[in-house]
Amino acid sequence: MLNKLSILSVATIVSMTLNQGLANAITGEGGTTGWHAVSSGSETSCNKKGIEKMNILVNGGEIEKSEFHPWRFKRGNNVIFNLVCAPKGDYVRVDVICVNTCDRNTYRIRTVIDELMNW
């Protein structure tokens, strides 16, 4: 019985630690472009258009595509750009999450993304 409780306690602590780490990452330095009203008719079309716009920066060598999610982009191992569309597809934003301190170039890229997220 004690062994089962110990395993459960460790699992709870690990879960709480992971959740806290995730909360810190989501609220980490970098900010967001804020919500932009867009003319997409659905969340799917908004995502498609947003990815198309972000690919401008990929093609220019400013950022890279993520291997796992088409709406997530990265810059090195420190910065994540997360494209978010509202359920109706009428608003879009890009969150910028820096694992460590964001550098000036990251803020410059966020400003460019802010301009791209208008359609």
Backbone as CSV, one residue per row, in Angstrom:
resi,resn,N_x,N_y,N_z,CA_x,CA_y,CA_z,C_x,C_y,C_z
1,MET,0.825,-1.196,0.000,0.000,0.000,0.000,0.868,1.259,0.000
2,LEU,1.901,1.255,0.831,2.789,2.408,0.911,3.480,2.655,-0.428
3,ASN,3.859,1.580,-1.102,4.509,1.691,-2.398,3.584,2.352,-3.418
4,LYS,2.307,1.984,-3.423,1.336,2.586,-4.342,1.154,4.065,-4.029
5,LEU,1.121,4.421,-2.748,0.993,5.825,-2.362,2.214,6.623,-2.784
6,SER,3.377,6.042,-2.657,4.604,6.729,-3.054,4.608,7.009,-4.551
7,ILE,4.213,6.015,-5.329,4.147,6.199,-6.781,3.129,7.270,-7.136
8,LEU,1.985,7.242,-6.479,0.952,8.246,-6.717,1.448,9.635,-6.331
9,SER,2.148,9.752,-5.223,2.686,11.040,-4.782,3.699,11.581,-5.781
10,VAL,4.584,10.719,-6.246,5.582,11.137,-7.228,4.895,11.570,-8.519
11,ALA,3.899,10.820,-8.958,3.166,11.169,-10.179,2.481,12.522,-10.029
12,THR,1.921,12.787,-8.865,1.259,14.070,-8.610,2.259,15.211,-8.646
13,ILE,3.404,15.033,-8.016,4.432,16.079,-7.995,4.948,16.347,-9.406
14,VAL,5.190,15.288,-10.177,5.654,15.452,-11.556,4.612,16.195,-12.375
15,SER,3.349,15.822,-12.225,2.267,16.480,-12.952,2.188,17.960,-12.599
16,MET,2.270,18.279,-11.320,2.210,19.679,-10.883,3.402,20.459,-11.425
17,THR,4.573,19.842,-11.425,5.775,20.497,-11.929,5.653,20.764,-13.423
18,LEU,5.174,19.773,-14.176,4.989,19.959,-15.615,3.966,21.045,-15.902
19,ASN,2.867,21.042,-15.171,1.837,22.062,-15.369,2.377,23.448,-15.061
20,GLN,3.167,23.580,-14.001,3.743,24.878,-13.657,4.709,25.327,-14.743
21,GLY,5.500,24.382,-15.252,6.418,24.713,-16.337,5.679,25.159,-17.578
22,LEU,4.582,24.497,-17.896,3.767,24.873,-19.039,3.163,26.254,-18.830
23,ALA,2.674,26.529,-17.641,2.108,27.850,-17.341,3.165,28.927,-17.514
24,ASN,4.376,28.666,-17.056,5.450,29.640,-17.218,5.792,29.837,-18.682
25,ALA,5.793,28.761,-19.457,6.113,28.874,-20.879,5.056,29.680,-21.615
26,ILE,3.789,29.438,-21.301,2.710,30.148,-21.983,2.743,31.634,-21.656
27,THR,3.090,31.959,-20.435,3.121,33.364,-20.040,4.531,33.931,-20.119
28,GLY,5.445,33.203,-20.757,6.837,33.622,-20.833,7.011,34.902,-21.626
29,GLU,8.223,35.404,-21.581,8.570,36.638,-22.261,8.355,36.483,-23.766
30,GLY,7.984,37.526,-24.425,7.794,37.504,-25.869,6.526,38.208,-26.291
31,GLY,5.440,37.976,-25.565,4.198,38.680,-25.833,3.388,38.087,-26.967
32,THR,2.560,38.909,-27.536,1.647,38.486,-28.591,1.412,39.649,-29.541
33,THR,0.957,39.330,-30.731,0.583,40.391,-31.667,-0.745,41.012,-31.263
34,GLY,-1.486,40.318,-30.417,-2.844,40.745,-30.099,-3.781,40.267,-31.196
35,TRP,-5.062,40.294,-30.905,-6.052,39.807,-31.871,-6.226,40.797,-33.007
36,HIS,-6.241,40.285,-34.228,-6.502,41.082,-35.428,-7.782,40.568,-36.070
37,ALA,-8.687,41.473,-36.393,-9.881,41.091,-37.146,-9.445,40.760,-38.571
38,VAL,-9.889,39.610,-39.080,-9.536,39.176,-40.432,-10.792,38.741,-41.173
39,SER,-10.663,38.583,-42.482,-11.836,38.287,-43.309,-11.991,36.802,-43.628
40,SER,-11.444,35.930,-42.802,-11.598,34.486,-43.028,-13.007,34.062,-42.644
41,GLY,-13.520,33.067,-43.335,-14.874,32.607,-43.055,-14.957,31.474,-42.058
42,SER,-13.797,30.896,-41.701,-13.793,29.767,-40.769,-12.422,29.667,-40.109
43,GLU,-12.364,28.880,-39.049,-11.085,28.673,-38.367,-10.076,28.002,-39.307
44,THR,-10.551,27.068,-40.118,-9.674,26.365,-41.059,-9.073,27.319,-42.079
45,SER,-9.900,28.189,-42.659,-9.376,29.128,-43.656,-8.472,30.173,-43.005
46,CYS,-8.770,30.550,-41.781,-7.913,31.475,-41.038,-6.539,30.849,-40.812
47,ASN,-6.518,29.595,-40.351,-5.244,28.898,-40.145,-4.454,28.793,-41.442
48,LYS,-5.144,28.458,-42.519,-4.483,28.315,-43.816,-3.839,29.633,-44.243
49,LYS,-4.582,30.720,-44.116,-4.067,32.034,-44.507,-2.945,32.476,-43.571
50,GLY,-3.099,32.232,-42.273,-2.060,32.594,-41.309,-0.760,31.846,-41.575
51,ILE,-0.869,30.558,-41.873,0.311,29.750,-42.190,0.969,30.265,-43.464
52,GLU,0.150,30.627,-44.437,0.659,31.195,-45.685,1.468,32.465,-45.399
53,LYS,0.941,33.319,-44.532,1.634,34.566,-44.175,2.925,34.278,-43.409
54,MET,2.888,33.324,-42.474,4.082,32.981,-41.699,5.157,32.367,-42.597
55,ASN,4.736,31.671,-43.651,5.702,31.072,-44.574,6.518,32.119,-45.322
56,ILE,6.034,33.350,-45.378,6.830,34.444,-45.944,8.113,34.593,-45.133
57,LEU,7.988,34.523,-43.810,9.162,34.628,-42.938,10.023,33.364,-43.002
58,VAL,9.384,32.213,-43.187,10.137,30.959,-43.339,10.980,31.035,-44.607
59,ASN,10.360,31.446,-45.707,11.067,31.534,-46.987,12.176,32.573,-46.961
60,GLY,12.029,33.590,-46.109,13.060,34.617,-45.957,14.152,34.229,-44.973
61,GLY,14.027,33.057,-44.360,15.045,32.591,-43.427,14.964,33.179,-42.029
62,GLU,13.887,33.905,-41.734,13.739,34.537,-40.411,13.333,33.533,-39.333
63,ILE,12.459,32.590,-39.695,11.964,31.582,-38.754,11.934,30.233,-39.464
64,GLU,11.637,29.180,-38.705,11.555,27.830,-39.262,10.198,27.226,-38.935
65,LYS,9.786,26.255,-39.747,8.567,25.506,-39.451,8.837,24.547,-38.303
66,SER,7.808,24.271,-37.528,7.892,23.250,-36.488,7.665,21.893,-37.136
67,GLU,8.294,20.872,-36.605,8.140,19.535,-37.168,6.788,18.921,-36.827
68,PHE,6.137,19.414,-35.783,4.963,18.732,-35.257,3.628,19.384,-35.590
69,HIS,3.577,20.706,-35.661,2.307,21.402,-35.871,2.474,22.445,-36.973
70,PRO,1.597,22.457,-37.963,1.738,23.422,-39.054,1.498,24.870,-38.623
71,TRP,0.840,25.087,-37.498,0.549,26.438,-37.024,1.602,26.933,-36.021
72,ARG,2.651,26.161,-35.813,3.705,26.537,-34.868,5.024,26.686,-35.619
73,PHE,5.746,27.747,-35.291,7.014,28.051,-35.937,8.049,28.293,-34.848
74,LYS,9.332,28.291,-35.228,10.368,28.478,-34.222,11.509,29.308,-34.788
75,ARG,12.297,29.813,-33.874,13.528,30.519,-34.227,14.612,29.960,-33.319
76,GLY,15.468,29.134,-33.881,16.481,28.453,-33.075,15.818,27.533,-32.069
77,ASN,16.450,27.383,-30.929,15.896,26.549,-29.865,15.302,27.382,-28.746
78,ASN,15.158,28.685,-28.971,14.758,29.585,-27.905,13.375,30.194,-28.082
79,VAL,12.887,30.309,-29.312,11.658,31.071,-29.557,10.631,30.223,-30.307
80,ILE,9.386,30.288,-29.829,8.258,29.616,-30.476,7.245,30.680,-30.882
81,PHE,6.750,30.584,-32.106,5.687,31.450,-32.603,4.465,30.561,-32.795
82,ASN,3.389,30.870,-32.103,2.201,30.021,-32.109,1.027,30.786,-32.727
83,LEU,0.578,30.348,-33.897,-0.542,30.965,-34.605,-1.851,30.484,-33.992
84,VAL,-2.735,31.423,-33.642,-4.016,31.078,-33.017,-5.137,31.793,-33.766
85,CYS,-6.120,31.026,-34.239,-7.305,31.598,-34.880,-8.513,31.391,-33.984
86,ALA,-9.404,32.365,-33.969,-10.654,32.235,-33.222,-11.517,31.159,-33.886
87,PRO,-12.403,30.523,-33.127,-13.236,29.435,-33.671,-14.024,29.811,-34.929
88,LYS,-14.463,31.052,-35.038,-15.210,31.473,-36.229,-14.289,31.929,-37.357
89,GLY,-12.982,32.009,-37.088,-12.030,32.422,-38.115,-11.999,33.907,-38.374
90,ASP,-12.624,34.684,-37.508,-12.702,36.125,-37.736,-11.613,36.914,-37.008
91,TYR,-10.808,36.251,-36.209,-9.695,36.892,-35.501,-8.487,35.965,-35.496
92,VAL,-7.294,36.572,-35.537,-6.046,35.816,-35.496,-5.046,36.550,-34.607
93,ARG,-4.169,35.781,-33.977,-3.057,36.362,-33.219,-1.886,35.388,-33.302
94,VAL,-0.696,35.892,-33.013,0.488,35.040,-32.918,1.138,35.314,-31.572
95,ASP,1.251,34.266,-30.768,1.928,34.361,-29.481,3.407,34.070,-29.687
96,VAL,4.241,34.827,-28.988,5.684,34.641,-29.060,6.155,34.185,-27.687
97,ILE,6.743,33.001,-27.638,7.193,32.432,-26.369,8.700,32.231,-26.444
98,CYS,9.427,32.939,-25.596,10.880,32.783,-25.511,11.202,31.912,-24.307
99,VAL,12.000,30.880,-24.526,12.390,30.001,-23.435,13.297,30.761,-22.476
100,ASN,14.205,31.527,-23.002,15.060,32.408,-22.209,14.674,33.839,-22.558
101,THR,15.539,34.772,-22.339,15.252,36.164,-22.663,15.143,36.348,-24.174
102,CYS,14.139,37.105,-24.610,13.987,37.419,-26.033,15.026,38.465,-26.432
103,ASP,15.567,38.323,-27.629,16.498,39.338,-28.109,15.751,40.356,-28.976
104,ARG,16.441,41.404,-29.346,15.810,42.478,-30.136,15.249,41.968,-31.454
105,ASN,15.956,41.050,-32.078,15.509,40.530,-33.365,14.169,39.812,-33.244
106,THR,13.939,39.154,-32.107,12.655,38.486,-31.883,11.527,39.509,-31.854
107,TYR,11.742,40.628,-31.173,10.716,41.678,-31.129,10.513,42.303,-32.506
108,ARG,11.595,42.421,-33.287,11.473,42.942,-34.648,10.617,41.995,-35.489
109,ILE,10.875,40.695,-35.364,10.098,39.701,-36.109,8.638,39.744,-35.674
110,ARG,8.384,39.914,-34.376,7.000,40.004,-33.902,6.295,41.200,-34.533
111,THR,6.998,42.308,-34.710,6.419,43.488,-35.357,6.078,43.189,-36.818
112,VAL,6.953,42.468,-37.505,6.691,42.078,-38.898,5.476,41.156,-38.958
113,ILE,5.414,40.192,-38.037,4.265,39.279,-37.985,2.986,40.062,-37.738
114,ASP,3.057,41.044,-36.858,1.905,41.895,-36.556,1.365,42.544,-37.831
115,GLU,2.257,42.979,-38.700,1.852,43.589,-39.972,1.300,42.546,-40.947
116,LEU,1.860,41.336,-40.913,1.408,40.281,-41.830,0.013,39.752,-41.487
117,MET,-0.383,39.851,-40.238,-1.655,39.263,-39.798,-2.838,40.198,-40.053
118,ASN,-2.862,40.775,-41.214,-3.972,41.633,-41.644,-4.416,41.194,-43.031
119,TRP,-5.653,40.716,-43.130,-6.222,40.359,-44.439,-7.726,40.456,-44.398
